[in-house]
């Protein structure tokens, strides 16, 4: 339950946060969480944010589709 509440609160946070390596995030396009508990590996203005997932490898994603986990 605590994890669900934390995820919902993360969606409401300011999207202007700086995504730096080691930050924990969820993939939540359009407010719907699709992947949980990823770790930011790198940020590139042209490609987006590289996130490593505990299951499923890594993905380059848009900064706007990520929600920071508290």
N, C-alpha and C positions, 0 to 999 in steps of 0.2 A: 504494500500500500504506500509506504514511504517513497519508494522508487517512482511510482506513478505520479504522486503529487509533485515530486522533484522535477519530473519530466514536464509536467504541465506548467509549472512555474517558469521553467527554462524557456518555454515557448513565448512567454509574455515579456521576457527581458529585452533590453535594447539591442538591436541588431548591429549597432556600431562598435561592438566589442572587438578588441584586437585578438585575432586567433593566432596563438603562438604554439610552438611545439610543446607537446605534453599535455595540452588542455583536453579534457574529456568532453565529448559532444554526442548528441543524438542526431540522426538524419531525420528531419521533419519537414518535407516539402508540403506546402499549403497547410501547415499545422497538423499533419497526420504523421506520427512517428513510425518510420519504417525500419530503422536500424537503431540499436541501442549500444551505448557505452563504447564509442569509438575514441581513438586517441589521435589528435592532430599531429601529423608528421612534418608537414611543410605547407607554406602558403606562397602562391605565385599569382600575381595580379592577372595574368593572362589565362591561366588554367584553372584557378580556384584554390581549393584547400584539399590537400592530400590527407585522407583519414584512413588509419589502419583499424580494422574491426577485429574483435576477438574470434569471430567466425566469419569467414568469407573474404579474407584478404584485405585489399585496400582499394579506395576509389578517389578520383578527383571530383569534388562536388562544389557547388556554388556556396559562397559564404552565407547567403540569405536562406539557404535550406538547412542550416545547422542551428541547433539549440544547445547552448552550453549547459553542462550538468554541474550543479552546485557541489 
